[in-house]
Amino acid sequence: MADALGPHLSGRGYYAWLVTSIYPQGKFQVPPEAVDLFLVRHGQSAPYRDGTLFPLVSGQGDPELSPLGQQQALSVCARLATAGVDAIYVTNLRRTVQTAAPLAAALGLEPQVVPGLREVNLGIWEGGKYRKMVAEGHPVAKRVFAEERWDVIPDAEPDSEFTDRVRAAIENLAIGREGQRVAAFTHGGVIGRVLSLATGARPFAFTRSENASISRVVITGDDWFVRTFNDTSHLA
């Protein structure tokens, strides 16, 4: 048997060789030089009321969190409080700032604002109008999802520019964070684009993440590895 399967050993020598020649399936380990990135979608924001636009920041709707969104923020931050987060990032839109606030308070960290992680600009449908158009089945809204590009909407951010700024924001965020775990509180469209870039998937393949969900990407050099998408196990 030893002659057929391994070196010319017998007795104890053969069994020692057999044990050291077994290679079990390994568990993924985050490389020591990698950035372990949690992408957190903000909690539910306040509803749009027809005819009353959200306040605008740099031309983009800036609703606050709804009461449910505030509860979601507490839940996701309670989970992340024990995850070993070294840094917190938010956008210049207050729904991400409000969602991250409980984690920042728990860890004593000051969130850093990354405007490049703000949501895609929806052009003439900004300020909440987009929600109405989708709910009513507007033909252009249907084209957005059929063609998987936001710039079907008039005056919306060009798709290539959106992709470039999201990629640049993630790359810049990772600089100097090697070996650390960070949490970026951002938006559904941004999370979808990051995961699309990481996997080479269709632009909208990962677009529909839930409010206060966690998606995880490990960044090592030029390689981005998706570990989880739309984890909501912390929500009731």
N, C-alpha and C positions, 0 to 999 in steps of 0.2 A: 504493500500500500504506500509506504514512504517513497519507494522508488518511482511510483506512478505519479504521485501528487506533489512531492517536494524533494528537498535535498536527500542525499543518502544518509539518513539518520534513523535511529531506532530508539525505542524506549523513551526515557525522559527527554532526550535531545529532540526527538521528533515532535513530541507534544509541546515542547517549549517553542519550537519553530512554528507549529500550527497556531498557537495563541498569538504570537507576535505578527502573524500574517493575516489577521482578521482586521478588516477595516469597516467599522460600522458607519451607517449614514450619519453625517455630521449635522450639527445645529448651526444655523447662521449666526455669525458673530460680527458685530459692527467693527470694521477695521479701526485701529487706534487713531488713525489720522483722519477719519471721516467726520462729517458733521451729521448729527442725527436730528432731523428736522421734523417737528410736529406742525402740520398745517391745520389750523383750527378755523372752521367757518364761524363767523359771528352768530350770536343768538338771533332769534326771530326779531325783526324790526317792526316798527309801528305800521299799521295798515295805511294804504293810500286811499284817500277820500276824493272821489271824482271832483275835479275842479280846484282842489287845494294842493298845490305842489309842495313837495318836501323842500326845506331849505337847501340851497345849493352851495357846495364848496368846490371851487375850481370847475364849475359847470356840471357837477355831479350831485345827485340827490343824497341828502345826508339825514335820513331819519334816525331817531333814537330807538333804543330797544323797547319792545313791548313788555308788558308784565311777564308774559311767558318767556320772552327772551332773557329777561333778568334772571329768572329761575334757571334757565338753561346755562347761563354764564356761571352761576354758582356751582352747578353740577360739573361742568367740564373743568372748571378751575380747581375744584376739590380733587378731581382725579389727577390733574397734572401737578398738583402741589407736592406729591410724593414721587414724581417721575424723574427728579434730578435735573430740572430745567436750569440752565445757566444764563439764559438771556431771553428777553421777550421783545417781540416786534409787533407793531400795529401799523395801520394805515392812517391817512389823514382824514378818514371818515369815522364819525364818533361811534358807530355801532361796533367797530372793532375795538376801539379804546374802552368802551363800556364792558364789552365781553371779557377783555383781558384784565380789567381792574381788580377782581378778587384774587387772581393769581399774583399780580404785582404786589398787592398788599400782603399776601401770605408769605411771599418770598423776599420781600423788601427790595425788589428790583424795579428800576425805572424803565418802562417800555420805550423802545426806540422807534421813532416814526420812519417808515419806509414808504414814501408816496408811490413808488413803483409797484407796490403790491395792492394798490387801490383797484376797485372793480373796473371792468371795461366801461368806457363811456358810451352811452346808448343814444347819443345824438338828440333828435327831436323827441325821443321817448324818455328823456331823463326826468327826474323829479317825481317818479312814481307812475308815469303814464305807461311804461312798459308792462307793468302788472295788469293794467286794465286791458291792454291790447292782447296780451296772451290769454287772459280769462275770456275775452270775447271772441277769440279765434280769428283775429285780424289776419288777412291774407299774407301780409308781410311777416307777421309773427310766425306763421306756418313755414314761410320760406327760410326764416332764420334757422329753424331746426332741420328742415329738409336739406339745406345747403351747408349747415354747420359753420356759419360765419355770422358774427354780430353786425358786420358792416353792411348787411342787407338793409338795415334800418338807416334812413336818410341822416346824414351828418354824424353817424356813429364812428367810433374810433376804427381806423383801418385795421383789418385783421393782422396783417404782417407787423404793424407797429405795436399792437397789443402783445403779440408773441414776443417781439424783441424786448419790450420793456419788462415783461414778466421774467424772461430768461436772465436779463441783466440784473434785475432785482435779486433773484435767487443767488446768482453768482457772487454779487457784491456782499450779500448777507453772509455767505459762507467764508468770506475772507477773514482770516484771523480767528475763526471759530473751530479749527481742527481739534478733534477729540472732545467736542462739547455737544450737548443736547440743547436745542433751542426751540422755542415755540413762536410761530408767526400767526397772528390772528388776522385773517384776511377774508376773502369773498369767494362765493361759489364759482364764478367764472374764472378767477385766478387759479383756484385749486384745480379745476378741470384742465386748464392750460398747462400747469406744472406737470401734472400726471401724464398728459398727452406728450409733452416734451420728453419726459423720462422714459416712456414706453414706446414711442413712435406710433401710438394709437390715433384713431380719428380725433379731430379737434374737440368734439363734444362727447367723446366716449365716457369721460369722467365728470361731466358738467353738473349732474344733479346730486350733489352732496347735500346732506341735511344740515339744518341750522345746528350749531354747536357740536358738529361732528369733528372727529380727528382723522386726518390722513397722515401717513408717515413716509418720508423719503430719506434715504441715506445717501449722502453726497460724498463721493471720494474722487477728488480730481475732477475730470470731465465726465465721470460716470454718475448717473442718478439711478438709484434702485428704489422701486416702490415696495414698501413693506406692508402697509395697510391702506384701505380706502374706506371712508365714510363709517368709521367706527362710532357707534352711538350707544354702546353698552352702558355708559354712565347716565343715560337719560331714562326717565321713567317711561 
